[in-house]
Amino acid sequence: MSQTVWDFAHVCNATPDVQVAPHSPLELRQLLQNNWNDKFGPLRVCIKGAGYSHGGHTMASGAVIRIDMRHLNNMYLGSGEHSIHVQAGATWHQVLDFLERETNPLAKPDTKSMSVAEMQSYGNFSVGGAVSVNCHGRSTRFANVGDTILSLTIQPVDGG
């Protein structure tokens, strides 16, 4: 049986037919390739990041597969200078903690300290959510988060 979900403000709710929480990009791809049509017919896709969206724009009822992205939160330092690879489900807090751990010259003397160039004002939002709305941040150097993205890997909705 489908479970009703609410937005952060508890104003809007939805009851998607399928809810999943993949732990890897491969698992996400396999879930999207699953033949849901046999049980539900064609499904639309709805994405949930950290879960702080208001107004129901990340929710839908009925023939929907709702993907909880929170477990897709891995990251690693890029080979280029001052870059980091981040999965969409990571929160800004997780990114800042990772950078502090991996680039703190006090803990790792041969490293250069790094932080984010632009982010939302609160660290509990997901990076994928910030990118999806091309949010503005707090610095004056960049107009929005999108200005700091070097590349994106997109997963087609059909799992291809």
C-alpha positions as a Markdown table, in Angstrom:
| # | Residue | x | y | z |
|---|---|---|---|---|
| 1 | Met | 0.0 | 0.0 | 0.0 |
| 2 | Ser | 1.2 | 3.5 | -0.8 |
| 3 | Gln | 2.2 | 5.8 | 2.0 |
| 4 | Thr | 1.2 | 9.4 | 2.1 |
| 5 | Val | 4.1 | 11.9 | 2.3 |
| 6 | Trp | 4.0 | 15.5 | 3.4 |
| 7 | Asp | 6.1 | 18.6 | 2.5 |
| 8 | Phe | 8.3 | 20.1 | 5.1 |
| 9 | Ala | 5.6 | 22.7 | 6.2 |
| 10 | His | 2.9 | 20.0 | 6.4 |
| 11 | Val | 0.8 | 21.9 | 4.0 |
| 12 | Cys | 0.8 | 19.6 | 0.9 |
| 13 | Asn | 0.7 | 15.9 | 0.8 |
| 14 | Ala | 0.9 | 13.2 | -1.9 |
| 15 | Thr | 0.6 | 9.4 | -2.2 |
| 16 | Pro | 3.1 | 8.1 | -4.8 |
| 17 | Asp | 2.6 | 4.5 | -6.0 |
| 18 | Val | 6.3 | 3.7 | -5.7 |
| 19 | Gln | 8.9 | 5.1 | -3.2 |
| 20 | Val | 12.6 | 4.2 | -3.5 |
| 21 | Ala | 15.8 | 5.3 | -1.8 |
| 22 | Pro | 18.8 | 4.1 | -3.9 |
| 23 | His | 22.3 | 3.9 | -2.4 |
| 24 | Ser | 24.3 | 4.2 | -5.6 |
| 25 | Pro | 24.0 | 5.6 | -9.1 |
| 26 | Leu | 23.9 | 2.0 | -10.4 |
| 27 | Glu | 21.0 | 1.2 | -8.1 |
| 28 | Leu | 19.2 | 4.3 | -9.3 |
| 29 | Arg | 19.7 | 3.3 | -12.9 |
| 30 | Gln | 18.4 | -0.2 | -12.2 |
| 31 | Leu | 15.4 | 1.1 | -10.4 |
| 32 | Leu | 14.5 | 3.4 | -13.3 |
| 33 | Gln | 15.0 | 0.5 | -15.8 |
| 34 | Asn | 12.7 | -1.7 | -13.7 |
| 35 | Asn | 9.5 | -2.6 | -15.7 |
| 36 | Trp | 7.1 | -0.8 | -13.4 |
| 37 | Asn | 4.5 | -0.7 | -16.3 |
| 38 | Asp | 3.5 | -4.3 | -15.4 |
| 39 | Lys | 2.2 | -3.3 | -12.0 |
| 40 | Phe | 1.4 | 0.5 | -12.3 |
| 41 | Gly | 1.5 | 1.5 | -15.9 |
| 42 | Pro | 3.8 | 4.3 | -17.0 |
| 43 | Leu | 5.3 | 6.2 | -14.0 |
| 44 | Arg | 6.3 | 9.8 | -13.7 |
| 45 | Val | 9.4 | 10.5 | -11.6 |
| 46 | Cys | 9.5 | 12.8 | -8.6 |
| 47 | Ile | 12.7 | 13.6 | -6.7 |
| 48 | Lys | 13.2 | 14.3 | -3.0 |
| 49 | Gly | 16.4 | 15.8 | -1.8 |
| 50 | Ala | 16.8 | 16.8 | 1.8 |
| 51 | Gly | 13.0 | 17.2 | 2.2 |
| 52 | Tyr | 12.8 | 20.9 | 2.9 |
| 53 | Ser | 10.7 | 21.9 | -0.1 |
| 54 | His | 7.5 | 23.8 | 0.4 |
| 55 | Gly | 4.4 | 23.9 | -1.7 |
| 56 | Gly | 4.4 | 20.3 | -3.1 |
| 57 | His | 6.6 | 20.9 | -6.1 |
| 58 | Thr | 8.6 | 17.8 | -5.3 |
| 59 | Met | 5.6 | 15.7 | -4.7 |
| 60 | Ala | 3.0 | 13.9 | -6.8 |
| 61 | Ser | 0.3 | 11.3 | -6.3 |
| 62 | Gly | -0.7 | 8.2 | -8.3 |
| 63 | Ala | 1.5 | 6.8 | -11.0 |
| 64 | Val | 4.7 | 8.3 | -9.6 |
| 65 | Ile | 8.0 | 6.8 | -8.5 |
| 66 | Arg | 9.3 | 9.1 | -5.7 |
| 67 | Ile | 13.1 | 8.9 | -5.4 |
| 68 | Asp | 14.6 | 9.8 | -2.1 |
| 69 | Met | 18.1 | 11.0 | -3.0 |
| 70 | Arg | 19.6 | 11.2 | 0.6 |
| 71 | His | 21.7 | 8.1 | 0.3 |
| 72 | Leu | 23.3 | 9.4 | -2.9 |
| 73 | Asn | 25.7 | 11.6 | -0.9 |
| 74 | Asn | 29.2 | 10.5 | -1.8 |
| 75 | Met | 31.9 | 13.0 | -2.7 |
| 76 | Tyr | 35.6 | 13.1 | -3.6 |
| 77 | Leu | 38.1 | 15.7 | -4.4 |
| 78 | Gly | 38.6 | 16.4 | -8.1 |
| 79 | Ser | 41.9 | 16.0 | -9.9 |
| 80 | Gly | 41.8 | 19.6 | -11.0 |
| 81 | Glu | 42.7 | 22.4 | -8.7 |
| 82 | His | 39.9 | 23.3 | -6.2 |
| 83 | Ser | 37.2 | 21.0 | -7.4 |
| 84 | Ile | 35.0 | 18.5 | -5.7 |
| 85 | His | 32.6 | 15.8 | -7.1 |
| 86 | Val | 29.4 | 15.7 | -5.2 |
| 87 | Gln | 26.3 | 13.4 | -5.6 |
| 88 | Ala | 22.9 | 15.1 | -5.6 |
| 89 | Gly | 21.7 | 13.9 | -2.2 |
| 90 | Ala | 24.6 | 15.4 | -0.2 |
| 91 | Thr | 23.7 | 18.3 | 2.0 |
| 92 | Trp | 25.8 | 21.5 | 2.2 |
| 93 | His | 26.7 | 20.5 | 5.7 |
| 94 | Gln | 28.1 | 17.2 | 4.5 |
| 95 | Val | 30.1 | 19.0 | 1.8 |
| 96 | Leu | 31.6 | 21.5 | 4.3 |
| 97 | Asp | 32.4 | 18.7 | 6.7 |
| 98 | Phe | 34.1 | 16.7 | 3.9 |
| 99 | Leu | 36.2 | 19.7 | 2.8 |
| 100 | Glu | 37.2 | 20.4 | 6.4 |
| 101 | Arg | 38.3 | 16.8 | 6.9 |
| 102 | Glu | 40.0 | 16.3 | 3.5 |
| 103 | Thr | 41.7 | 19.7 | 3.0 |
| 104 | Asn | 42.5 | 20.9 | 6.5 |
| 105 | Pro | 46.2 | 21.8 | 6.5 |
| 106 | Leu | 46.4 | 21.3 | 10.2 |
| 107 | Ala | 45.4 | 17.6 | 9.8 |
| 108 | Lys | 47.0 | 17.1 | 6.4 |
| 109 | Pro | 50.0 | 19.4 | 6.0 |
| 110 | Asp | 50.5 | 18.9 | 2.3 |
| 111 | Thr | 46.9 | 20.0 | 1.4 |
| 112 | Lys | 45.4 | 23.4 | 0.5 |
| 113 | Ser | 42.4 | 24.4 | 2.5 |
| 114 | Met | 39.1 | 24.4 | 0.5 |
| 115 | Ser | 35.6 | 25.6 | 0.9 |
| 116 | Val | 32.6 | 26.0 | -1.4 |
| 117 | Ala | 32.6 | 29.0 | -3.7 |
| 118 | Glu | 28.8 | 29.4 | -3.5 |
| 119 | Met | 26.0 | 27.7 | -1.5 |
| 120 | Gln | 22.6 | 28.3 | 0.0 |
| 121 | Ser | 22.4 | 30.1 | 3.2 |
| 122 | Tyr | 21.5 | 27.0 | 5.2 |
| 123 | Gly | 23.6 | 23.9 | 5.2 |
| 124 | Asn | 20.7 | 21.4 | 5.6 |
| 125 | Phe | 19.5 | 21.7 | 1.9 |
| 126 | Ser | 20.7 | 19.2 | -0.6 |
| 127 | Val | 23.2 | 20.1 | -3.3 |
| 128 | Gly | 21.0 | 18.5 | -6.0 |
| 129 | Gly | 18.0 | 20.6 | -4.8 |
| 130 | Ala | 20.1 | 23.8 | -4.9 |
| 131 | Val | 21.3 | 22.9 | -8.4 |
| 132 | Ser | 17.7 | 22.0 | -9.6 |
| 133 | Val | 16.4 | 25.5 | -8.7 |
| 134 | Asn | 19.7 | 27.3 | -9.6 |
| 135 | Cys | 19.5 | 29.0 | -6.2 |
| 136 | His | 21.4 | 32.1 | -5.3 |
| 137 | Gly | 23.9 | 31.9 | -2.6 |
| 138 | Arg | 25.6 | 34.2 | -0.1 |
| 139 | Ser | 28.7 | 35.4 | -1.8 |
| 140 | Thr | 29.1 | 38.4 | -4.1 |
| 141 | Arg | 31.5 | 36.6 | -6.5 |
| 142 | Phe | 28.9 | 34.4 | -8.2 |
| 143 | Ala | 25.2 | 35.2 | -9.0 |
| 144 | Asn | 24.1 | 31.6 | -8.2 |
| 145 | Val | 25.2 | 28.1 | -7.5 |
| 146 | Gly | 25.0 | 27.2 | -11.2 |
| 147 | Asp | 27.9 | 29.6 | -11.9 |
| 148 | Thr | 30.2 | 27.3 | -9.9 |
| 149 | Ile | 29.4 | 24.0 | -11.6 |
| 150 | Leu | 32.1 | 22.6 | -13.8 |
| 151 | Ser | 30.1 | 19.6 | -15.1 |
| 152 | Leu | 26.9 | 17.6 | -14.4 |
| 153 | Thr | 26.2 | 13.9 | -14.9 |
| 154 | Ile | 22.5 | 13.5 | -15.7 |
| 155 | Gln | 20.6 | 10.2 | -15.2 |
| 156 | Pro | 17.9 | 9.9 | -17.9 |
| 157 | Val | 14.5 | 9.0 | -16.5 |
| 158 | Asp | 14.3 | 5.8 | -18.5 |
| 159 | Gly | 17.5 | 4.5 | -16.8 |
| 160 | Gly | 19.5 | 4.6 | -20.1 |
